[in-house]
Amino acid sequence: MADGHAKPVRLDERLALRPSEAAEVLGISERTFRSILPTLPHLRIGGRVVVPVDGLRRWLEDEQRSQRGRADRATDEILATIGSSRQ
């Protein structure tokens, strides 16, 4: 754009995002995004990396479930430790 401000990314209008756009919509730096890129669904088209929007959404949902599961297991372990130390 002429005023130097980037146009907001409209996910409802896109099938895939460039890494800089994906980082922006996730609210992380492009450097951080590129460090997690190998774990994300992505492909190369004409030498450019693109991240499918639907794949990114699924990845986020899977990560959320995974992290919630780890937190639940850690909480269970802590509670079990506390319970056994009281006996």
SEFI-597186 format. One record per residue (C-alpha): residue number from 1; x, y, z. Coordinates in steps of 0.02 Angstrom, whole numbers. Layout:
{rec NUM,{X,Y,Z}}
...
This chain:
{rec 1,{0,0,0}}
{rec 2,{56,178,-31}}
{rec 3,{49,232,153}}
{rec 4,{171,94,207}}
{rec 5,{42,-7,303}}
{rec 6,{15,-186,251}}
{rec 7,{-160,-242,207}}
{rec 8,{-227,-361,342}}
{rec 9,{-224,-545,294}}
{rec 10,{-399,-608,257}}
{rec 11,{-398,-793,300}}
{rec 12,{-572,-816,228}}
{rec 13,{-504,-765,57}}
{rec 14,{-344,-868,56}}
{rec 15,{-301,-1051,28}}
{rec 16,{-121,-1031,84}}
{rec 17,{-6,-904,166}}
{rec 18,{175,-854,144}}
{rec 19,{281,-880,301}}
{rec 20,{279,-695,344}}
{rec 21,{89,-692,333}}
{rec 22,{70,-851,435}}
{rec 23,{184,-779,569}}
{rec 24,{80,-620,571}}
{rec 25,{-86,-710,594}}
{rec 26,{-10,-819,732}}
{rec 27,{60,-665,818}}
{rec 28,{239,-728,819}}
{rec 29,{398,-670,734}}
{rec 30,{442,-736,564}}
{rec 31,{602,-807,639}}
{rec 32,{503,-906,767}}
{rec 33,{383,-961,631}}
{rec 34,{524,-1024,522}}
{rec 35,{593,-1124,670}}
{rec 36,{427,-1219,686}}
{rec 37,{396,-1231,499}}
{rec 38,{461,-1411,486}}
{rec 39,{321,-1465,605}}
{rec 40,{187,-1377,503}}
{rec 41,{97,-1434,347}}
{rec 42,{180,-1337,206}}
{rec 43,{236,-1356,28}}
{rec 44,{349,-1276,-99}}
{rec 45,{274,-1204,-255}}
{rec 46,{393,-1129,-381}}
{rec 47,{530,-1114,-251}}
{rec 48,{416,-1026,-126}}
{rec 49,{354,-1099,38}}
{rec 50,{167,-1089,69}}
{rec 51,{65,-1146,218}}
{rec 52,{-113,-1204,183}}
{rec 53,{-235,-1108,294}}
{rec 54,{-338,-1264,334}}
{rec 55,{-181,-1362,377}}
{rec 56,{-123,-1222,492}}
{rec 57,{-291,-1223,581}}
{rec 58,{-284,-1413,605}}
{rec 59,{-104,-1401,668}}
{rec 60,{-156,-1269,796}}
{rec 61,{-301,-1376,856}}
{rec 62,{-187,-1529,870}}
{rec 63,{-56,-1429,965}}
{rec 64,{-188,-1361,1083}}
{rec 65,{-252,-1537,1120}}
{rec 66,{-75,-1602,1141}}
{rec 67,{-24,-1462,1259}}
{rec 68,{-185,-1478,1358}}
{rec 69,{-151,-1665,1374}}
{rec 70,{26,-1634,1436}}
{rec 71,{-36,-1506,1562}}
{rec 72,{-170,-1626,1623}}
{rec 73,{-41,-1766,1645}}
{rec 74,{77,-1649,1737}}
{rec 75,{-64,-1593,1852}}
{rec 76,{-110,-1775,1886}}
{rec 77,{71,-1815,1930}}
{rec 78,{84,-1666,2047}}
{rec 79,{-79,-1710,2134}}
{rec 80,{-24,-1891,2151}}
{rec 81,{141,-1837,2227}}
{rec 82,{54,-1721,2349}}
{rec 83,{-71,-1857,2394}}
{rec 84,{64,-1987,2426}}
{rec 85,{168,-1867,2531}}
{rec 86,{19,-1839,2647}}
{rec 87,{2,-2023,2687}}
